[in-house]
């Protein structure tokens, strides 16, 4: 569980750092930059959701594995 939260914190922090650098060094207009940032934020959100779903599935499998021996005995 701790690794997941570390990953999540790293992903969010990386997204914020990337967005900050994009704003500071972008040669684009304000509107184009906002669109790019919006797209990146949506991509980051999708990646975090995917990682959370994978982690949840893994934890559910572990829970079922822990439950199984107790039910049969």
PDB file with SEQRES, HELIX, SHEET and CRYST1 records, atoms N, CA, C and O in Angstrom:
SEQRES   1 A   73  UNK UNK UNK UNK UNK UNK UNK UNK UNK UNK UNK UNK UNK          
SEQRES   2 A   73  UNK UNK UNK UNK UNK UNK UNK UNK UNK UNK UNK UNK UNK          
SEQRES   3 A   73  UNK UNK UNK UNK UNK UNK UNK UNK UNK UNK UNK UNK UNK          
SEQRES   4 A   73  UNK UNK UNK UNK UNK UNK UNK UNK UNK UNK UNK UNK UNK          
SEQRES   5 A   73  UNK UNK UNK UNK UNK UNK UNK UNK UNK UNK UNK UNK UNK          
SEQRES   6 A   73  UNK UNK UNK UNK UNK UNK UNK UNK                              
HELIX    1 AA1 UNK A    2  UNK A   25  1                                  24    
HELIX    2 AA2 UNK A   30  UNK A   72  1                                  43    
CRYST1    1.000    1.000    1.000  90.00  90.00  90.00 P 1           1          
ATOM      1  N   UNK A   1       0.827  -1.180   0.000  1.00  0.00           N  
ATOM      2  CA  UNK A   1       0.000   0.000   0.000  1.00  0.00           C  
ATOM      3  C   UNK A   1       0.879   1.253   0.000  1.00  0.00           C  
ATOM      4  O   UNK A   1       0.558   2.247  -0.652  1.00  0.00           O  
ATOM      5  N   UNK A   2       1.975   1.194   0.729  1.00  0.00           N  
ATOM      6  CA  UNK A   2       2.876   2.329   0.811  1.00  0.00           C  
ATOM      7  C   UNK A   2       3.496   2.639  -0.547  1.00  0.00           C  
ATOM      8  O   UNK A   2       3.681   3.806  -0.894  1.00  0.00           O  
ATOM      9  N   UNK A   3       3.820   1.589  -1.326  1.00  0.00           N  
ATOM     10  CA  UNK A   3       4.409   1.812  -2.653  1.00  0.00           C  
ATOM     11  C   UNK A   3       3.420   2.516  -3.570  1.00  0.00           C  
ATOM     12  O   UNK A   3       3.807   3.369  -4.370  1.00  0.00           O  
ATOM     13  N   UNK A   4       2.148   2.162  -3.456  1.00  0.00           N  
ATOM     14  CA  UNK A   4       1.128   2.794  -4.291  1.00  0.00           C  
ATOM     15  C   UNK A   4       1.046   4.283  -3.983  1.00  0.00           C  
ATOM     16  O   UNK A   4       1.014   5.105  -4.898  1.00  0.00           O  
ATOM     17  N   UNK A   5       1.011   4.634  -2.709  1.00  0.00           N  
ATOM     18  CA  UNK A   5       0.921   6.044  -2.353  1.00  0.00           C  
ATOM     19  C   UNK A   5       2.184   6.799  -2.761  1.00  0.00           C  
ATOM     20  O   UNK A   5       2.114   7.970  -3.133  1.00  0.00           O  
ATOM     21  N   UNK A   6       3.329   6.139  -2.695  1.00  0.00           N  
ATOM     22  CA  UNK A   6       4.562   6.766  -3.160  1.00  0.00           C  
ATOM     23  C   UNK A   6       4.485   7.020  -4.660  1.00  0.00           C  
ATOM     24  O   UNK A   6       4.867   8.086  -5.142  1.00  0.00           O  
ATOM     25  N   UNK A   7       3.979   6.013  -5.401  1.00  0.00           N  
ATOM     26  CA  UNK A   7       3.815   6.186  -6.842  1.00  0.00           C  
ATOM     27  C   UNK A   7       2.857   7.327  -7.134  1.00  0.00           C  
ATOM     28  O   UNK A   7       3.141   8.181  -7.974  1.00  0.00           O  
ATOM     29  N   UNK A   8       1.729   7.345  -6.448  1.00  0.00           N  
ATOM     30  CA  UNK A   8       0.726   8.370  -6.671  1.00  0.00           C  
ATOM     31  C   UNK A   8       1.288   9.757  -6.378  1.00  0.00           C  
ATOM     32  O   UNK A   8       1.076  10.690  -7.153  1.00  0.00           O  
ATOM     33  N   UNK A   9       1.992   9.894  -5.280  1.00  0.00           N  
ATOM     34  CA  UNK A   9       2.593  11.181  -4.927  1.00  0.00           C  
ATOM     35  C   UNK A   9       3.622  11.591  -5.975  1.00  0.00           C  
ATOM     36  O   UNK A   9       3.688  12.760  -6.355  1.00  0.00           O  
ATOM     37  N   UNK A  10       4.418  10.644  -6.442  1.00  0.00           N  
ATOM     38  CA  UNK A  10       5.410  10.938  -7.475  1.00  0.00           C  
ATOM     39  C   UNK A  10       4.765  11.349  -8.782  1.00  0.00           C  
ATOM     40  O   UNK A  10       5.243  12.263  -9.454  1.00  0.00           O  
ATOM     41  N   UNK A  11       3.678  10.678  -9.149  1.00  0.00           N  
ATOM     42  CA  UNK A  11       2.981  11.013 -10.392  1.00  0.00           C  
ATOM     43  C   UNK A  11       2.388  12.415 -10.325  1.00  0.00           C  
ATOM     44  O   UNK A  11       2.496  13.188 -11.277  1.00  0.00           O  
ATOM     45  N   UNK A  12       1.768  12.736  -9.205  1.00  0.00           N  
ATOM     46  CA  UNK A  12       1.174  14.068  -9.044  1.00  0.00           C  
ATOM     47  C   UNK A  12       2.263  15.129  -9.031  1.00  0.00           C  
ATOM     48  O   UNK A  12       2.143  16.156  -9.700  1.00  0.00           O  
ATOM     49  N   UNK A  13       3.312  14.886  -8.280  1.00  0.00           N  
ATOM     50  CA  UNK A  13       4.410  15.845  -8.212  1.00  0.00           C  
ATOM     51  C   UNK A  13       5.060  16.025  -9.576  1.00  0.00           C  
ATOM     52  O   UNK A  13       5.365  17.148  -9.978  1.00  0.00           O  
ATOM     53  N   UNK A  14       5.272  14.935 -10.282  1.00  0.00           N  
ATOM     54  CA  UNK A  14       5.854  15.015 -11.628  1.00  0.00           C  
ATOM     55  C   UNK A  14       4.965  15.806 -12.574  1.00  0.00           C  
ATOM     56  O   UNK A  14       5.453  16.588 -13.389  1.00  0.00           O  
ATOM     57  N   UNK A  15       3.665  15.599 -12.463  1.00  0.00           N  
ATOM     58  CA  UNK A  15       2.732  16.355 -13.293  1.00  0.00           C  
ATOM     59  C   UNK A  15       2.785  17.845 -13.000  1.00  0.00           C  
ATOM     60  O   UNK A  15       2.757  18.669 -13.913  1.00  0.00           O  
ATOM     61  N   UNK A  16       2.861  18.180 -11.730  1.00  0.00           N  
ATOM     62  CA  UNK A  16       2.926  19.596 -11.355  1.00  0.00           C  
ATOM     63  C   UNK A  16       4.230  20.246 -11.817  1.00  0.00           C  
ATOM     64  O   UNK A  16       4.229  21.376 -12.306  1.00  0.00           O  
ATOM     65  N   UNK A  17       5.326  19.535 -11.661  1.00  0.00           N  
ATOM     66  CA  UNK A  17       6.623  20.070 -12.106  1.00  0.00           C  
ATOM     67  C   UNK A  17       6.616  20.244 -13.626  1.00  0.00           C  
ATOM     68  O   UNK A  17       7.062  21.266 -14.147  1.00  0.00           O  
ATOM     69  N   UNK A  18       6.106  19.233 -14.322  1.00  0.00           N  
ATOM     70  CA  UNK A  18       6.038  19.323 -15.777  1.00  0.00           C  
ATOM     71  C   UNK A  18       5.168  20.477 -16.240  1.00  0.00           C  
ATOM     72  O   UNK A  18       5.521  21.189 -17.181  1.00  0.00           O  
ATOM     73  N   UNK A  19       4.043  20.663 -15.590  1.00  0.00           N  
ATOM     74  CA  UNK A  19       3.147  21.767 -15.947  1.00  0.00           C  
ATOM     75  C   UNK A  19       3.811  23.116 -15.690  1.00  0.00           C  
ATOM     76  O   UNK A  19       3.669  24.051 -16.479  1.00  0.00           O  
ATOM     77  N   UNK A  20       4.527  23.203 -14.591  1.00  0.00           N  
ATOM     78  CA  UNK A  20       5.220  24.452 -14.272  1.00  0.00           C  
ATOM     79  C   UNK A  20       6.264  24.791 -15.322  1.00  0.00           C  
ATOM     80  O   UNK A  20       6.335  25.931 -15.782  1.00  0.00           O  
ATOM     81  N   UNK A  21       7.073  23.814 -15.705  1.00  0.00           N  
ATOM     82  CA  UNK A  21       8.078  24.051 -16.741  1.00  0.00           C  
ATOM     83  C   UNK A  21       7.430  24.365 -18.079  1.00  0.00           C  
ATOM     84  O   UNK A  21       7.946  25.185 -18.839  1.00  0.00           O  
ATOM     85  N   UNK A  22       6.321  23.732 -18.374  1.00  0.00           N  
ATOM     86  CA  UNK A  22       5.623  24.020 -19.627  1.00  0.00           C  
ATOM     87  C   UNK A  22       5.157  25.466 -19.660  1.00  0.00           C  
ATOM     88  O   UNK A  22       5.258  26.132 -20.690  1.00  0.00           O  
ATOM     89  N   UNK A  23       4.656  25.942 -18.555  1.00  0.00           N  
ATOM     90  CA  UNK A  23       4.196  27.336 -18.496  1.00  0.00           C  
ATOM     91  C   UNK A  23       5.371  28.297 -18.645  1.00  0.00           C  
ATOM     92  O   UNK A  23       5.284  29.290 -19.367  1.00  0.00           O  
ATOM     93  N   UNK A  24       6.459  27.998 -17.962  1.00  0.00           N  
ATOM     94  CA  UNK A  24       7.601  28.917 -17.965  1.00  0.00           C  
ATOM     95  C   UNK A  24       8.343  28.963 -19.300  1.00  0.00           C  
ATOM     96  O   UNK A  24       8.847  30.018 -19.684  1.00  0.00           O  
ATOM     97  N   UNK A  25       8.417  27.849 -20.004  1.00  0.00           N  
ATOM     98  CA  UNK A  25       9.252  27.779 -21.195  1.00  0.00           C  
ATOM     99  C   UNK A  25       8.483  27.563 -22.499  1.00  0.00           C  
ATOM    100  O   UNK A  25       9.087  27.279 -23.533  1.00  0.00           O  
ATOM    101  N   UNK A  26       7.184  27.693 -22.457  1.00  0.00           N  
ATOM    102  CA  UNK A  26       6.373  27.412 -23.646  1.00  0.00           C  
ATOM    103  C   UNK A  26       6.435  28.569 -24.645  1.00  0.00           C  
ATOM    104  O   UNK A  26       6.272  29.731 -24.271  1.00  0.00           O  
ATOM    105  N   UNK A  27       6.673  28.242 -25.914  1.00  0.00           N  
ATOM    106  CA  UNK A  27       6.636  29.284 -26.948  1.00  0.00           C  
ATOM    107  C   UNK A  27       5.218  29.482 -27.493  1.00  0.00           C  
ATOM    108  O   UNK A  27       5.017  30.283 -28.406  1.00  0.00           O  
ATOM    109  N   UNK A  28       4.247  28.770 -26.948  1.00  0.00           N  
ATOM    110  CA  UNK A  28       2.882  28.817 -27.445  1.00  0.00           C  
ATOM    111  C   UNK A  28       2.123  30.019 -26.894  1.00  0.00           C  
ATOM    112  O   UNK A  28       2.549  30.669 -25.940  1.00  0.00           O  
ATOM    113  N   UNK A  29       0.989  30.290 -27.526  1.00  0.00           N  
ATOM    114  CA  UNK A  29       0.115  31.341 -27.023  1.00  0.00           C  
ATOM    115  C   UNK A  29      -0.561  30.854 -25.742  1.00  0.00           C  
ATOM    116  O   UNK A  29      -0.502  29.667 -25.420  1.00  0.00           O  
ATOM    117  N   UNK A  30      -1.186  31.743 -25.032  1.00  0.00           N  
ATOM    118  CA  UNK A  30      -1.856  31.388 -23.784  1.00  0.00           C  
ATOM    119  C   UNK A  30      -2.940  30.342 -23.979  1.00  0.00           C  
ATOM    120  O   UNK A  30      -3.038  29.395 -23.200  1.00  0.00           O  
ATOM    121  N   UNK A  31      -3.751  30.508 -25.012  1.00  0.00           N  
ATOM    122  CA  UNK A  31      -4.839  29.565 -25.265  1.00  0.00           C  
ATOM    123  C   UNK A  31      -4.294  28.187 -25.626  1.00  0.00           C  
ATOM    124  O   UNK A  31      -4.788  27.175 -25.128  1.00  0.00           O  
ATOM    125  N   UNK A  32      -3.289  28.142 -26.479  1.00  0.00           N  
ATOM    126  CA  UNK A  32      -2.694  26.858 -26.870  1.00  0.00           C  
ATOM    127  C   UNK A  32      -2.051  26.187 -25.662  1.00  0.00           C  
ATOM    128  O   UNK A  32      -2.146  24.971 -25.496  1.00  0.00           O  
ATOM    129  N   UNK A  33      -1.403  26.977 -24.828  1.00  0.00           N  
ATOM    130  CA  UNK A  33      -0.755  26.436 -23.636  1.00  0.00           C  
ATOM    131  C   UNK A  33      -1.794  25.855 -22.676  1.00  0.00           C  
ATOM    132  O   UNK A  33      -1.590  24.775 -22.122  1.00  0.00           O  
ATOM    133  N   UNK A  34      -2.885  26.555 -22.480  1.00  0.00           N  
ATOM    134  CA  UNK A  34      -3.944  26.041 -21.604  1.00  0.00           C  
ATOM    135  C   UNK A  34      -4.507  24.730 -22.136  1.00  0.00           C  
ATOM    136  O   UNK A  34      -4.782  23.810 -21.366  1.00  0.00           O  
ATOM    137  N   UNK A  35      -4.676  24.646 -23.440  1.00  0.00           N  
ATOM    138  CA  UNK A  35      -5.161  23.400 -24.035  1.00  0.00           C  
ATOM    139  C   UNK A  35      -4.175  22.256 -23.820  1.00  0.00           C  
ATOM    140  O   UNK A  35      -4.578  21.138 -23.500  1.00  0.00           O  
ATOM    141  N   UNK A  36      -2.888  22.534 -23.995  1.00  0.00           N  
ATOM    142  CA  UNK A  36      -1.865  21.507 -23.768  1.00  0.00           C  
ATOM    143  C   UNK A  36      -1.863  21.059 -22.310  1.00  0.00           C  
ATOM    144  O   UNK A  36      -1.785  19.864 -22.025  1.00  0.00           O  
ATOM    145  N   UNK A  37      -1.949  22.012 -21.392  1.00  0.00           N  
ATOM    146  CA  UNK A  37      -1.955  21.666 -19.970  1.00  0.00           C  
ATOM    147  C   UNK A  37      -3.194  20.855 -19.614  1.00  0.00           C  
ATOM    148  O   UNK A  37      -3.119  19.918 -18.819  1.00  0.00           O  
ATOM    149  N   UNK A  38      -4.322  21.209 -20.196  1.00  0.00           N  
ATOM    150  CA  UNK A  38      -5.555  20.468 -19.944  1.00  0.00           C  
ATOM    151  C   UNK A  38      -5.402  19.023 -20.430  1.00  0.00           C  
ATOM    152  O   UNK A  38      -5.791  18.087 -19.732  1.00  0.00           O  
ATOM    153  N   UNK A  39      -4.836  18.848 -21.626  1.00  0.00           N  
ATOM    154  CA  UNK A  39      -4.625  17.506 -22.170  1.00  0.00           C  
ATOM    155  C   UNK A  39      -3.665  16.701 -21.295  1.00  0.00           C  
ATOM    156  O   UNK A  39      -3.893  15.519 -21.038  1.00  0.00           O  
ATOM    157  N   UNK A  40      -2.603  17.341 -20.846  1.00  0.00           N  
ATOM    158  CA  UNK A  40      -1.646  16.639 -19.984  1.00  0.00           C  
ATOM    159  C   UNK A  40      -2.280  16.255 -18.653  1.00  0.00           C  
ATOM    160  O   UNK A  40      -2.029  15.169 -18.131  1.00  0.00           O  
ATOM    161  N   UNK A  41      -3.094  17.141 -18.110  1.00  0.00           N  
ATOM    162  CA  UNK A  41      -3.765  16.846 -16.846  1.00  0.00           C  
ATOM    163  C   UNK A  41      -4.714  15.662 -17.015  1.00  0.00           C  
ATOM    164  O   UNK A  41      -4.791  14.798 -16.142  1.00  0.00           O  
ATOM    165  N   UNK A  42      -5.436  15.621 -18.135  1.00  0.00           N  
ATOM    166  CA  UNK A  42      -6.341  14.500 -18.384  1.00  0.00           C  
ATOM    167  C   UNK A  42      -5.568  13.201 -18.550  1.00  0.00           C  
ATOM    168  O   UNK A  42      -5.992  12.153 -18.062  1.00  0.00           O  
ATOM    169  N   UNK A  43      -4.435  13.270 -19.238  1.00  0.00           N  
ATOM    170  CA  UNK A  43      -3.600  12.078 -19.406  1.00  0.00           C  
ATOM    171  C   UNK A  43      -3.089  11.593 -18.062  1.00  0.00           C  
ATOM    172  O   UNK A  43      -3.115  10.395 -17.778  1.00  0.00           O  
ATOM    173  N   UNK A  44      -2.629  12.510 -17.244  1.00  0.00           N  
ATOM    174  CA  UNK A  44      -2.141  12.146 -15.911  1.00  0.00           C  
ATOM    175  C   UNK A  44      -3.265  11.536 -15.079  1.00  0.00           C  
ATOM    176  O   UNK A  44      -3.056  10.552 -14.370  1.00  0.00           O  
ATOM    177  N   UNK A  45      -4.445  12.116 -15.167  1.00  0.00           N  
ATOM    178  CA  UNK A  45      -5.592  11.595 -14.427  1.00  0.00           C  
ATOM    179  C   UNK A  45      -5.906  10.166 -14.873  1.00  0.00           C  
ATOM    180  O   UNK A  45      -6.178   9.307 -14.035  1.00  0.00           O  
ATOM    181  N   UNK A  46      -5.871   9.905 -16.166  1.00  0.00           N  
ATOM    182  CA  UNK A  46      -6.139   8.564 -16.680  1.00  0.00           C  
ATOM    183  C   UNK A  46      -5.085   7.570 -16.205  1.00  0.00           C  
ATOM    184  O   UNK A  46      -5.412   6.437 -15.851  1.00  0.00           O  
ATOM    185  N   UNK A  47      -3.819   7.992 -16.198  1.00  0.00           N  
ATOM    186  CA  UNK A  47      -2.746   7.116 -15.745  1.00  0.00           C  
ATOM    187  C   UNK A  47      -2.894   6.777 -14.269  1.00  0.00           C  
ATOM    188  O   UNK A  47      -2.680   5.633 -13.867  1.00  0.00           O  
ATOM    189  N   UNK A  48      -3.258   7.759 -13.467  1.00  0.00           N  
ATOM    190  CA  UNK A  48      -3.446   7.524 -12.034  1.00  0.00           C  
ATOM    191  C   UNK A  48      -4.631   6.584 -11.803  1.00  0.00           C  
ATOM    192  O   UNK A  48      -4.559   5.684 -10.966  1.00  0.00           O  
ATOM    193  N   UNK A  49      -5.718   6.793 -12.546  1.00  0.00           N  
ATOM    194  CA  UNK A  49      -6.871   5.907 -12.412  1.00  0.00           C  
ATOM    195  C   UNK A  49      -6.507   4.478 -12.806  1.00  0.00           C  
ATOM    196  O   UNK A  49      -6.920   3.527 -12.142  1.00  0.00           O  
ATOM    197  N   UNK A  50      -5.739   4.324 -13.878  1.00  0.00           N  
ATOM    198  CA  UNK A  50      -5.337   3.003 -14.332  1.00  0.00           C  
ATOM    199  C   UNK A  50      -4.459   2.326 -13.285  1.00  0.00           C  
ATOM    200  O   UNK A  50      -4.648   1.150 -12.973  1.00  0.00           O  
ATOM    201  N   UNK A  51      -3.499   3.072 -12.744  1.00  0.00           N  
ATOM    202  CA  UNK A  51      -2.614   2.515 -11.723  1.00  0.00           C  
ATOM    203  C   UNK A  51      -3.401   2.128 -10.469  1.00  0.00           C  
ATOM    204  O   UNK A  51      -3.137   1.094  -9.855  1.00  0.00           O  
ATOM    205  N   UNK A  52      -4.359   2.959 -10.098  1.00  0.00           N  
ATOM    206  CA  UNK A  52      -5.181   2.654  -8.919  1.00  0.00           C  
ATOM    207  C   UNK A  52      -6.027   1.400  -9.158  1.00  0.00           C  
ATOM    208  O   UNK A  52      -6.180   0.569  -8.263  1.00  0.00           O  
ATOM    209  N   UNK A  53      -6.573   1.270 -10.367  1.00  0.00           N  
ATOM    210  CA  UNK A  53      -7.385   0.088 -10.677  1.00  0.00           C  
ATOM    211  C   UNK A  53      -6.530  -1.175 -10.658  1.00  0.00           C  
ATOM    212  O   UNK A  53      -6.966  -2.214 -10.162  1.00  0.00           O  
ATOM    213  N   UNK A  54      -5.320  -1.091 -11.194  1.00  0.00           N  
ATOM    214  CA  UNK A  54      -4.417  -2.246 -11.175  1.00  0.00           C  
ATOM    215  C   UNK A  54      -4.063  -2.630  -9.744  1.00  0.00           C  
ATOM    216  O   UNK A  54      -4.052  -3.809  -9.390  1.00  0.00           O  
ATOM    217  N   UNK A  55      -3.780  -1.643  -8.943  1.00  0.00           N  
ATOM    218  CA  UNK A  55      -3.419  -1.905  -7.546  1.00  0.00           C  
ATOM    219  C   UNK A  55      -4.605  -2.509  -6.790  1.00  0.00           C  
ATOM    220  O   UNK A  55      -4.438  -3.430  -5.990  1.00  0.00           O  
ATOM    221  N   UNK A  56      -5.782  -1.989  -7.048  1.00  0.00           N  
ATOM    222  CA  UNK A  56      -6.977  -2.511  -6.395  1.00  0.00           C  
ATOM    223  C   UNK A  56      -7.190  -3.981  -6.763  1.00  0.00           C  
ATOM    224  O   UNK A  56      -7.486  -4.810  -5.902  1.00  0.00           O  
ATOM    225  N   UNK A  57      -7.035  -4.293  -8.053  1.00  0.00           N  
ATOM    226  CA  UNK A  57      -7.203  -5.678  -8.501  1.00  0.00           C  
ATOM    227  C   UNK A  57      -6.181  -6.588  -7.820  1.00  0.00           C  
ATOM    228  O   UNK A  57      -6.501  -7.705  -7.415  1.00  0.00           O  
ATOM    229  N   UNK A  58      -4.965  -6.102  -7.702  1.00  0.00           N  
ATOM    230  CA  UNK A  58      -3.912  -6.882  -7.033  1.00  0.00           C  
ATOM    231  C   UNK A  58      -4.270  -7.124  -5.570  1.00  0.00           C  
ATOM    232  O   UNK A  58      -4.123  -8.240  -5.071  1.00  0.00           O  
ATOM    233  N   UNK A  59      -4.738  -6.086  -4.882  1.00  0.00           N  
ATOM    234  CA  UNK A  59      -5.101  -6.230  -3.476  1.00  0.00           C  
ATOM    235  C   UNK A  59      -6.312  -7.147  -3.296  1.00  0.00           C  
ATOM    236  O   UNK A  59      -6.375  -7.912  -2.334  1.00  0.00           O  
ATOM    237  N   UNK A  60      -7.268  -7.073  -4.215  1.00  0.00           N  
ATOM    238  CA  UNK A  60      -8.428  -7.961  -4.142  1.00  0.00           C  
ATOM    239  C   UNK A  60      -8.010  -9.418  -4.328  1.00  0.00           C  
ATOM    240  O   UNK A  60      -8.541 -10.305  -3.658  1.00  0.00           O  
ATOM    241  N   UNK A  61      -7.063  -9.672  -5.233  1.00  0.00           N  
ATOM    242  CA  UNK A  61      -6.556 -11.028  -5.429  1.00  0.00           C  
ATOM    243  C   UNK A  61      -5.860 -11.532  -4.171  1.00  0.00           C  
ATOM    244  O   UNK A  61      -6.037 -12.685  -3.780  1.00  0.00           O  
ATOM    245  N   UNK A  62      -5.081 -10.683  -3.546  1.00  0.00           N  
ATOM    246  CA  UNK A  62      -4.401 -11.070  -2.309  1.00  0.00           C  
ATOM    247  C   UNK A  62      -5.406 -11.371  -1.205  1.00  0.00           C  
ATOM    248  O   UNK A  62      -5.243 -12.329  -0.449  1.00  0.00           O  
ATOM    249  N   UNK A  63      -6.443 -10.549  -1.119  1.00  0.00           N  
ATOM    250  CA  UNK A  63      -7.475 -10.759  -0.109  1.00  0.00           C  
ATOM    251  C   UNK A  63      -8.172 -12.096  -0.332  1.00  0.00           C  
ATOM    252  O   UNK A  63      -8.401 -12.843   0.619  1.00  0.00           O  
ATOM    253  N   UNK A  64      -8.506 -12.395  -1.564  1.00  0.00           N  
ATOM    254  CA  UNK A  64      -9.150 -13.673  -1.872  1.00  0.00           C  
ATOM    255  C   UNK A  64      -8.219 -14.837  -1.553  1.00  0.00           C  
ATOM    256  O   UNK A  64      -8.668 -15.870  -1.056  1.00  0.00           O  
ATOM    257  N   UNK A  65      -6.930 -14.678  -1.833  1.00  0.00           N  
ATOM    258  CA  UNK A  65      -5.975 -15.734  -1.530  1.00  0.00           C  
ATOM    259  C   UNK A  65      -5.877 -15.961  -0.024  1.00  0.00           C  
ATOM    260  O   UNK A  65      -5.718 -17.096   0.425  1.00  0.00           O  
ATOM    261  N   UNK A  66      -5.969 -14.901   0.741  1.00  0.00           N  
ATOM    262  CA  UNK A  66      -5.925 -15.031   2.195  1.00  0.00           C  
ATOM    263  C   UNK A  66      -7.201 -15.662   2.742  1.00  0.00           C  
ATOM    264  O   UNK A  66      -7.160 -16.396   3.730  1.00  0.00           O  
ATOM    265  N   UNK A  67      -8.320 -15.381   2.109  1.00  0.00           N  
ATOM    266  CA  UNK A  67      -9.601 -15.927   2.559  1.00  0.00           C  
ATOM    267  C   UNK A  67      -9.733 -17.416   2.211  1.00  0.00           C  
ATOM    268  O   UNK A  67     -10.316 -18.175   2.985  1.00  0.00           O  
ATOM    269  N   UNK A  68      -9.212 -17.834   1.081  1.00  0.00           N  
ATOM    270  CA  UNK A  68      -9.418 -19.188   0.575  1.00  0.00           C  
ATOM    271  C   UNK A  68      -9.014 -20.290   1.541  1.00  0.00           C  
ATOM    272  O   UNK A  68      -9.835 -21.175   1.786  1.00  0.00           O  
ATOM    273  N   UNK A  69      -7.824 -20.305   2.102  1.00  0.00           N  
ATOM    274  CA  UNK A  69      -7.449 -21.407   3.004  1.00  0.00           C  
ATOM    275  C   UNK A  69      -8.348 -21.492   4.234  1.00  0.00           C  
ATOM    276  O   UNK A  69      -8.578 -22.586   4.749  1.00  0.00           O  
ATOM    277  N   UNK A  70      -8.853 -20.371   4.710  1.00  0.00           N  
ATOM    278  CA  UNK A  70      -9.677 -20.384   5.909  1.00  0.00           C  
ATOM    279  C   UNK A  70     -11.075 -20.938   5.645  1.00  0.00           C  
ATOM    280  O   UNK A  70     -11.700 -21.498   6.545  1.00  0.00           O  
ATOM    281  N   UNK A  71     -11.560 -20.786   4.436  1.00  0.00           N  
ATOM    282  CA  UNK A  71     -12.889 -21.276   4.113  1.00  0.00           C  
ATOM    283  C   UNK A  71     -12.915 -22.781   3.932  1.00  0.00           C  
ATOM    284  O   UNK A  71     -13.894 -23.432   4.298  1.00  0.00           O  
ATOM    285  N   UNK A  72     -11.847 -23.345   3.369  1.00  0.00           N  
ATOM    286  CA  UNK A  72     -11.846 -24.785   3.106  1.00  0.00           C  
ATOM    287  C   UNK A  72     -11.523 -25.595   4.355  1.00  0.00           C  
ATOM    288  O   UNK A  72     -11.812 -26.791   4.389  1.00  0.00           O  
ATOM    289  N   UNK A  73     -10.947 -24.999   5.358  1.00  0.00           N  
ATOM    290  CA  UNK A  73     -10.536 -25.753   6.534  1.00  0.00           C  
ATOM    291  C   UNK A  73     -11.404 -25.512   7.659  1.00  0.00           C  
ATOM    292  O   UNK A  73     -11.193 -26.075   8.733  1.00  0.00           O  
TER     293      UNK A  73                                                      
END                                                                             
